[in-house]
Amino acid sequence: MEQDARIYVAGHRGLVGSAIVRALEARGYGNIITRTSGELDLKDQAAVRAFYAAERPDYVFVAAARVGGILANDTYPAEFLYDNLMIEANLIHGAWQAGVQKLLFLGSTCIYPKHAPQPMNEDALLTGPLEPTNEWYAVAKIAGIKLCQAYQKQYGARFISAMPTNLYGPGDNFDLEKSHVMPALIRKFHEAKESDAGSVTVWGTGTPRREFCHVGDCAAACLFLMEHYDGYDFVNIGVGEDVTIRELVELVQRVVGFEGEVLWDTTKPDGTPRKLVDVARIHALGWQARVPLEEGVRATYQWFLEHQDDFRG
C-alpha cells in the first residue's frame, strides 16, 4: 500500500478494526477513513454507495460485523444473518463499483464444521454441519468469503479473505455476560482480588483446548496479507498453538495476582473439546504471530486496569 493511499477501515471501533487503525498509524499511513455506525449505516446500500463515491478509498478492510455470544446468536438469528449479509454485500459490491484497488474481508473460524479435524485447515470449509449455536453468523461469514471469490473470479477484483482465531487484547469486551473467555476471566479474577474473595468459580472441567491470538498480531497479519497476498483462497490467522482452559485460568490468575481458590463448576458445559487453526498457509507466505500468550495477557490486563471504569455499571 502506498503511504498516501486512502484506506477505509470498516468497523474501526471494534476489537480488530481499532487494532488495524493503530497498526496503520504506526506505519505512517495518514489517509485513514472511518465512519461510526451513526454516521454511516452499512446495511443501507444507497448510503454505502454514496460514501464510496465521495471518499474513493484505494484499500478497504472489512472488519465491521454484528457480533455476539451464543445467547445473542440464539435469540436474534434473523438479525445476525440479515445484518451481516447486508453489511458485507454492500461493502464488497460497493468497493467493486467504486474501483477499489484491494479489499480484505475478515471472517471468523466459526465458519468451520462443528467436527472439523484439528487443526482446522482452510480446505475443511463446507465439509460438514456447522455448530448450531452460531450457524447464523457463520453462514453470513461464509457468504462473505464466497462473495470475495466471486468478484475475483468474474471481474478479477483483488478481494481476499482472512479468518482469525480467538482474539484478545486492547479494546476487548469485558462485560461478564457477553464477553469471551479471556476478558471474562481477567475481570472475574480482578474483581475477586479487589473484594478479597476467597474463591472464583469457573465453568466446566478446564480440559478443552483453545487458541488465543493477540489482536495486535491479527492486525499485523491483515496488513501483511493486504500487501503480499492476492490469492483466491482465504487464509487462517492464528498462532498455531493452543492451551487448556485450566492453563489459561492459571495464567490469568497469576497475572492478576489473585491468591484465592479456583472452583470448577463441572455441571456447566465445556463446549467444543478443541479449536485450533492450521496456520501453514500464512506461515508459507512469510508471516508468523509474535506476541507470546503471557506477554499478551499482561498487556491486556494493564489495558483493562486503565479502562475498567468504562465497564462498571
N, C-alpha and C positions, 0 to 999 in steps of 0.2 A: 504493500500500500504506500502510495506517495505521501510525503509528510504533509502536503497541503490538501490531501483528499478530504472530501466531505463524507463523514462517516455517521450513519444513523444507527443508534443503539435502541432498539425497541425493548421496553421493559427495563429501563435504566435504574429504576428504584428497587428492583428485586435483588435477590442474593447474587445471581450470576450477572445480570445486567450491570449492576453497580460495580462489580469486580472488573468487568470488561472496560467500563469507563475509566476506572483507576489505572488499569494496565495501559490503555491508550494514552492517557495523560502522562504517565510515567515515561512513555517513549516519545513524547514530544508532539503528539498529534493535537492540533489546536482547533480543528474544524469538526467538533463532535456535535451532532444534532440529537436532541432529546425532546420528548413530549410526555407530560403526565397523562394519565387516563382522563383527567378533567379537561385537558387541552385538546386531546385527540382520542375519539372513540374508535379503537381499532376494529370494532365489529361493524362500523359504518363504511361501506365500500366507497361511497362518494367522498366522504371526508378523507379517507386514506388516499384516494386518487388525487384529491386537491392538494394534500400535503406533499405527495411526491412531486407534483407539478411545480409547487412553489419552492421546495427545498433542493430538489435534484441531487440526492445523495449519490456518491460514487460506490459506496460499500454499505451493506446492511447486515447487522447482527440481529437475528430474531430470537430474543430472549424473553419476549412477552408471552404470558400464558395465564389462564385461570388455573390456580393450583390449590391443593388442599390434601388433607389426610383421608384415611379410609372412611370416616364418618361423613365428611363432606362429599366425597365421591358417591357414596351410597345414598345420601339424602338428596343430592341435586344432580342426578345423572344427565338430565336434559341440558342443564346449563354447562356442565363440564364438556359435553360433546359439542353442543352448538357453539358456545363461545370460543372454544379453542379452534374449531374448524373455521369459523369466520375470521378470527384474528390471523391465522396463518395463511388462509386463502387470500385475504385482502392484501397482506404484506407481500406475499410471494408473487401474486399476479400483478399487483401494483408496481413491484420492482421491475418486472419484465416490461410492463408498459412504459415505464419511465426510463428504460435503458440503463438500469443499474449495472455497474461493471461486474459485481460479485456479491453473493448473498450467502450467509451461513445461518442455517436453521438449527436451533437447539432443541433436542427432544429429551428423552428420559429412558433409562433402562427398563422401565415398566412395559416397554414395547415387546419385551421378550416373552415367550411362552412361560406359563407358570412352572412347568417342569423342564425348562431348558437345561441341557447339560452344562456343568460348571467346569471352568469359567465360561461365561456366555460369549460365544463368538458371533460376529455380525451375521454369519450365514444362518443363524438359528431363527431369524425373523420369519414369522408366519409359518412355522413348522409345527405349531400346536396351540391348544387353547390358552387364552390369557388368564391372568389372575382376576377372578370375578370382582374383587373389591375395588379395583381401579381400571376396569376394562374401558370405561367411557373415555377417560383421559388417554389411555393407551391407544385406542382406536384413532383418536384425533391426531396423536403424535405420529402414528404410522402413516396416516393420510398426508401429513406434512412432509415426511420423507419421500413418499411416492410423488407428491406434487413437485418437489425439487427435481426428482429424477425425470419426471415427465417433461418439465420445461427444459431440462438439459438435453433429453433425447429428441424432443420435437424442434426446439429452437436453438439448441447449442448454448443455452444460458449457463453461466458459471454459478450455478446454485448447488451448494453442498450441504450436508447434514452431519451433525455430531451428537452422540448420545453419552452424556456424562453419567457416572455412577453416583452414589450417595455423596452429596456435597455438604460442607460445613464451613463456617468462618465468619468474618465480619459481615454484618447485615442480616444474619440468620434470624429466624423467628423463634423467640424464646417463650412463647405462650404455651403453658403446660398442657392445655387441651388440644392445641393444634400443631405443635412443633414435632419435629422428628426426634429420633432417639438422642443424638448428640447434644443439641441445645437443651432438650428436656432434662437430661442428666446434669448438665452444668448448672442449670437453675435450681434443680432439686437439691443437689449437694450444697450449693452456695446458701440457699435459704435454710437448710438444716444446720449448717455451720453457724449462720447468724443467730439462729434461735436456740443454739445449744441443744438441739435434738439428739436423742440417744441413738436413733436409727433412721435409715432411709429404706423405703420399700421399692423394689424394682420388679417389674413384671417378668414372668417366665422362669426358665431354668438357667439362662445365661449361656446355653450351648450354641445357639445359632451363630453363624459367622457372617460378618458384614464387612464391606469395603468402604473406606472413607477417603475422599479426595478433598483437599483444601481448595476453596473456591478461587484462590489466587492462582493455583496450578491450573484449574479449569480455564480461567480467563487467558492464561498464557498459552494453553493449548488451542483455544479459539483463535487467537491472533496468529499462532503458528500455522494452523490449517488455512486461515484466510490468505496467508502469504505463500504457502507452499503446496496446497492440495487442490486439485480440480477434479478429483475422481467422481465417478457415478455412484459408487457405494458409500454408505455412511460409515462413520468412524467412531469407535468407542473412545471415551475419555475416562481414564481411571489410573490407579496406581499399580494394579495387578497383584495386590496383596490384601489379605483380609485378617480380621481378628474376631475372637468370640465376643459376644456381648458381655460376658463376665470380665474378659480382659479389658474391654473398653470401660466398664464400670470401675474397675480397679484403677485405671489410668486417670479417669476424671476425678475420682475420689482423692487420689494423690495430688493432682494438680490443684484442686480446690482447697485441699487441706482439711477435709472432714475426717474426724477421728472416731466417729461413731460406728455402729454396726450396719451392715447391709443385709436386709431381709429379702429373700426371694419368694415372691408370690407365685407358686407353681400352678395355681388354679387358673392363672391368666395365660393366654396363648403365646406361643413362641414365634409364630409366623413361619415364613419360609426357612428351611434349615440352613441354606447358604445362598448368597447372592454376590457373585464375583464376576467382573467382566474380563474378557480376553483383550489385552492391550497390545497384542503382537503387531497389529496393523499400524497403529500410531507410533510404536517403537521403531518399526521398519522405516517409517517416514523420517525419523530422527528426533522425536520428542519423547521425553520422559518426565514424570512428576518429580518434584524436587523437595517438597515440604514434608519432613518426617511427621508421623502422626502426633507424637508427644509435643513437638515444637508447635504444630498447628493448633492443638488443643490449648496449650498455654496462651498463645496469641489470641485465640477466640475467647478464652476466659477473661483476659485482660480487656478485650473489647466490650464484653458483657458488663464488666465492672464499671467501665466508663459510660455505659448507656443504660444501666439497669433501671433507672428512674422511668425510662420510656416504656418498660414492661410492667410496671406496677399499676394497679387499678382495680 
